[in-house]
Amino acid sequence: MLYSLVHLITRLLAIVFLRLRVFGRGNIPEGGAVLASNHQSYFDPALISITLNRPVYFLARKELFEFNRFFGWFIRSLHAIPLERRTFDSSGLRRAIEVLQNGGLLIVFPEGTRTSDGEIGEIRKGVSLLGEKASVPLVPTLVNGAYQAWPRKYKLPIRFSPITVRFGPPLRIDKTNIETIADAWRKLK
């Protein structure tokens, strides 16, 4: 219930203040899929989630759940899955694969962190593991404008900037063709 309420309020605020526009929703498959997105700001998980009419999960670094009990509870309520980034975290990955195999959508940021300059960073290979293990496609997802609204170096948003979210055609990715995600992002711009 909290997820639905936050989803609705956030969607309305994003449409009014950020002039959120969405393209390519038809590229999202019916079953499970990894939404492989660039990472421009703290807004990204919420912006992607509110553009879809079904529950969306996302991986978040474990430290966010330990930062503050209320915040940890809150993001867990919004379908965040804690993941230890510095070590092999089998529990977080198992939960993510379970979500995908049960037909869920999972947001993953293959760059591993928010951009420092608004540009697409180096793609990490871990995202291919999820797609392979769960046998689901990866949907290239591009967020544009969020960096201008809330750059990495700021603790709070700095301006209302128009934002778009674009979903590209689903891909089958493995470790040998991981750069396909970056190519797909460039085509979505």
N, C-alpha and C positions, 0 to 999 in steps of 0.2 A: 504494500500500500504506500509506504514512504517513497519507494522507487517511482511509482506512478505519479504521485503528487509533485515530487521534485522534477520529474520529467516534464510535466505540463507547465509548471511555473517557469522552469529554465527555458523551455521552448518559446513561450510567450516573450520573455525578456530578450532572448537572442534575436527573435524576429524584429522586435521593436527597436532595440538599442544597437544591435550589431548588424541589422539588415541581412540576417542569415539567409543564404540561398543554397539549394541543394540540387545537384545534377547526378544522373546515373543510378537512381535508386533501383531501377529495373535490372541492374547488374548484380544485385544481391541475391544469391541462390536461396531456395526455400529451406534447405537444411543448414547444417553447420558450415561455418566459414571463418577464416581468419581475416579480419579487416586490417591489412598492413598499411599503417598510416605514417606519414611524416609527422614530426613532433615540433610544433612551433611554440606552444605555450601551455600553461596549466589548463586552459580552456578546452584543449583538444578532446579528452575523453567525453566530456559533457556535450560538446558540439556534435561529435559523431553520433553519440547515443540518441540525442533528441531528434535527429533527422530520420530515425527509423521507428516504425510502429511495433516493434517487438523488443523484448529485453536484450540488452547488450552488456557483455562482461568486459572487463579489461584487467590487464596485469599492472600492478603498482609495486613499487619498491617497498620492501618489508618495513623499512624505517618509517614510512608514512603512517603505518598502523601503530607504531610504538611512540610516535611523537607526542600524541595526546589521546587519551582513552576515548573521548567523545569523537574526535576526528576519525580515529580508527574504526569505531562502530559505524559512524556515518558513511564513510566510503565503502565499508563492507556491505552496508545496506543498499548501496548503489551498484552492487555487483563487482566490486574490486576484489581481485585475487592477489594476496600478498606473494611476492617473489623475492628471494634473496638473489641479488644480482652478481655478487662477487664470488659465489660458490655455486656448485651444481645443486639446485633446489628441487629435489624430486617431488616433494609434496605440492608445491605451487604448480609445477608442470603437470603432475597427475591430475590436479583439479582442472587446469586449463584444458587438457585433453578430454576429460570427462564432459565438460561443458560442450566442447565441439562435437564429440561423438553422440551427444544427446540432442543435436540439432541447433545448438546455440551459436551466437555470434560473439567473437572475441576480438577486441581491439588489441593490437600489438604495435609497438613502435620500434621497427627494426634498427633505427639509429641508436636506440638504447637510452637516449636522453634528449632534452629539449635543445634546439639549435641555439647557438650563441650569436648568429648573424642573420637568421632568416632563411638561409640556404639549406639545401638538403645535404646531410652529412653522410658519413660512411655507413654502409649497411652491414649489420652483424649477421652472422650465419644462423643464430639461434631460432629465428622465425621459421626457417625451412623445416626445422625439427618438428615443430608443432603441426604444420601442414602434413608432413609425412606420417607422423605417428597417429594422427587422428584421421588420416585419409580424407581431408577436406581441402577445397580450393582456397587460395589466397585472393582476396579482392584488394587491388591497389586502391588506396584511399588517400586523397590529397586535401589537406586543409590549407586554405590560403587566406591571409589577412589577420590571423590570430597573433602572429608575431608583432605586427604593428599595434595591436590592441594591448598586448601584454608580453613585452619582451622578457627574456630570461633574467636580465639584471634587475628587474623591478619586483617588489614584493606584492604589489597590487596592480590591477589594470591601469593604463595611463590614458587611454582614449577609446571612444566608440568608433571602431573601424569596420567597414563592411567585410563580412567573412563569407567564403564559399566552401562547401564540402563537395567533393566530386568522387564518385565511385566508378572505377574502371571495370572492364570485363574480367571475370575470374581467371586466375592463372594456376597452373600446377608448378610448384617451385621445389627444387631440391638444392643441395649444397653446391652443385656445379653451375647452376644458373641463377644464383641469388641476385645478381645485378639486374635481372629482369625487372625487379620491383622498382629500382631507381629509374630505369628506362620508362616504365609504365607511368610513374609520377611525372616525368618530364612531358610525356604525351598528354597528360591531363591538364597541364598548366594552361 
